[in-house]
Amino acid sequence: MAGSREIRTKIKSVQNTRKITKAMEMVAASKMRKAQERMRHARPYGDKIRNIVAHLAHANPEYRHPFLVKRGEVKDIGVIVVTSDKGLCGGLNTNVLRLVFAKTKEWQAEGRKIQYTALGNKGFGFLQRTGAHIVSHAISMGDRPHLDTLIGPLKMQIDAFSEGKIGALYIVYTRFINTMKQEPVIEQLLPLPAERLTKDSRAARQNWDYVYEPDARAVLDQLLSRYIEQIIYQSVAENISSEQSARMVAMKSASDNASSVIDDLTLVYNKSRQAAITKELSEIVAGAAAV
């Protein structure tokens, strides 16, 4: 059995660790609330621009934007991987990267080449270690994502799709469901799936009439570019909310485990101390009897 001094040192060490995890839990809870507010505030803009894009797409059937046209044979694929910059958030990044790895194996088995954009340090490091073809990346985005830092890396993938270098563009991120549940998902960005533009039943009507200035092509080009940027921004915001929720839960679990360890070590310390006292008493009684 370890000595009393060693046990006290272990208890002190675990108590210090619990202080750190408790502080990180409180910080993550505060950041989670702010991240959820940003995520919810971005949703009305996304819903509105989606409706407008759907209306314009149905109103001008003579011009089909390349972002809306499904290509016959898809060979090369672009993937945007959204992860966190920091760890200590449970299995959040592991689940996303496991999904990326599985889809990569599936696409490679079909003979397709894949190019990646990494948003977040964890995903960037993983793709580098696996030898993936990374065309752009953005790291150290912080807790408040800015579209200015996202546009540059995303433009390379969007330009590659416009130029025909890739036939489809996907995004992988962690969708926020609630504080206790986050789900890794993969969604197709380009060409835009029909279900994205038909969430509003009014968009399915064909009798929309608009006057375009300067023309339908220029208006749709700008709107669809803004819509793609909004989808990616919303995905990053969802991922940040999921990260803070997962970190809060992980730190709470760590604090609870530290308390259990402290209780166990305290019990061992008390037993060790009681055994030492009993031994000393026995020695005293034996000495007195000998005298």
N, C-alpha and C positions, 0 to 999 in steps of 0.2 A: 504494500500500500504506500502511496506517495506521502511524503512528509507534509506537515501542516503548512509550513512556509510555502512549499511548492503549490499546494492546493489554493492557498490565499492568492498567490500570484496569478494562477489560472482564473480564479473568480474575478479578480480585478481586470484582467485582460478582456474577459467576456463582457463585463459590465461596460467597459469603454467601447467595445464593438457595438453593444446594444444602444449606447448613446448616439453613435454615428448612424446606425440604421434607423433609429427613431427620428432623428433629425432629417434624414433623407426621405423618410416616409411623409413627413409633414411638408417638406418642400415640394415633393412630387404631387401631393394632394392639392396644394395651392396652384401649381403650374397646370395640373389637370383641369381645374375649373376654368382657367383662362383659355386653355387650348380648346376646351369644349365650346366656350363662347365664340371664339374665332371660327370654329368649324360650323356652328349653327348660323352665324351671321353670313357666312359665304353661301349657304344653301339657297336663299331667295334669289340671289343674283344668278346662280347656276340654273335654277328652274326657269327664270324669265328668259335668259338667253337661249336655253334649249327650246322653249316654245317659239321664240322668234325665228330661230334657225329652222325649226320644223315647218313653220308657216311659209317661210321664203322658199324652202326646198320644194314644197308642194305647189307653191304659186307659180314657179317658173320651170315647168317640166321640159322646156326646150333646151335649157342649160343644166347639165349635171356636173356638179363640182367633182373634181377627182377624189376628194375626201369622202364622197358619198357613193362612189362607183366601186363595186366589188370586182376584184381582178380574178381572171380565170384561173391561172396557175400561180401559186405563191411558192417561190423558192427561198429567197432570203427573208429573214424576219428581224425586226428590231424589238428590243425589250427594254423597258425602263424599270429598274429595280429600286424601290423606295424602302430604305431602312433607316435606323437611327444612327446618330454619330457616337453615342455612348452606350455602354452595356448596363449591367445590373438591372435589367428589365425582364427577367424570367426568360421564357422561350420565345419571346416576340420575334426577334431577328432569326432565330434558328428555324422557326416554322416557315417564315417567308423564304429563306434561302433553301430550305428543303423543297418547297414548292417549285422554286426556280430550277433547282438541280433536276427534279423529276421531269419537268417540261422540257428542259434542255436535252435530256437523254431521249425523250420522245421525238423531238424535232430532228435531232441528229440521226436517229434511226431512219427517219424519212428522207435523209439526204439534204437537209436544209442547213444553210449557214446562218449564224445568229450574231448580231452586233448589239452591244449593251450600252446603256447609259445608267450610271450609278448615282443615285441621290441618297447620300448618307455614307458615312465612313465605314460602317460594318459591311455593307454590301460591296463597297469599292474594294475593301481588303479581301473579301471572299472571292470576288471575280478575278482579282489579280493572282491569288493563290491557285486558282483552277486554270489559269492560262486563257481566260475568255478574251474575246475581241472587244475591248472597251473603246468606244469612239468619243465619249465625253463623260464628265462626272462633275458633281458638285458636293462638297463636303463642308462641315462646320456651318450648317445653315442656322443653327441656334433654335431656340424655342418658338420664335416668331418667323415663319417662312415669308420671304419676300419674292415676289414674282420676278423682280429684276435679276435675282441670282439664278432663277430657274430657266429663264428664256434662252440663254446662251446654249447650255447643254441640250435642251429640248429641240432647238432649231436644227441641230445637226441631224436628228432623227426625222424630223418633219421634212426637211429638205431632201433627205435620202428617199423618203416615200414619194415626194413630188417628182423626183428625178427618175423614179423607177428602180432604184438600187435595192429597195426592199419592197415586198408586196404586202406586208401587214406590220402593224405596230401594236405592241401589247404593253400594259403596265401592271406591275405586281406590287402590292402594298398590303397593309393590315387595315382592315375595315373596323371602325369602332362601332360596337353594338351596344355595350353598356360597360360599366366600370369593371365588372368581373369577367367579361367575355369580349375577346377581340379575334377576328377571323382573317387569316391570310387569303387573299383573292387575287385572281388574274383576270384582267378585263381587256377586251380588244378596243383600242383607240381608233385606229385607222385600218381600213375604211370604217367609217362610223356605222355600227350595227343599227339595223332598222329599229330595234326595240328601244334604243336611246331616244329616238326622235318620235316615237309613238306613245310615250308615257301619258301625254295629254291627248285625249281622244279628239279634241277639236283640231289637232294638227293633221288628222287624217282627211279632213275635208279638202276638196279640190277647188273651191270657189274663191280662194284668196286672190285679191287683186292689189298690186302695189305699183307705185311710180318710183322708179329707181333713178338715183343721181349719184355718180355719173352713169353707171349701168349695172345690170344684175351681176355680172361677173365680178366687178370690183367690190360690190357690197357683200356678196357671198364669201369672197376671199377673206375679207377682213373679219366678218362675223364668225366664220368657221375657225379661223386662226384663234380668235379670242375664246371661242368655245372650247377648243382643245386645251388652251392654256388654263382655262377655268377648271376643266376636269382634272388636270394634273395638280393644280394648286389645291383643289379639294381633296385629292388623294393624299397629298403631303400633309394637309391639315388633319385628315383622319388618322394618318400614321402617327403624327405627333401626339394626338389625343390618346391613341392606343398605347404609345410608349409611356406616357406619364401614368396612365392607369395601371399598366403592367408593372411599372417600377414601384408604384405605391403599394400594390398587392405583394410584390416580391419583398420589399423592405419590411412590410408588416409581418410577413411570414418569417423573415430573418429575425426580427425583434422578438417574436413569440418563441422561436427556437432558442434564441439566446437566453430568454427567461427560463425556459425548461432546463437548459444546460446549467444555468446558475443554481437553480433549485437542486439539481442532481449533485453538483459539486459541493454545495452547502451541506447536503446530507452526508456526503463522503467526508467532508471536513469535520463535521460534528462527531461522526463515528471515530475518525482518527484521533480527535482531541479526547474523546471519552476513553478510548483505548489507552492513550498516553497517561491520562489521569489515573485510570485503574491500575496501570502498571506501576506508577509511582506509589500509589497507596499500598499495593502489594509489597513493594520493596520496603516501605516504611514499617509495615506490620511485621514482615519477616525479620527486619533488623531489631525491632523492639523485642520480638520473641527470643531472638538469639542472645540479647543482653540479659 
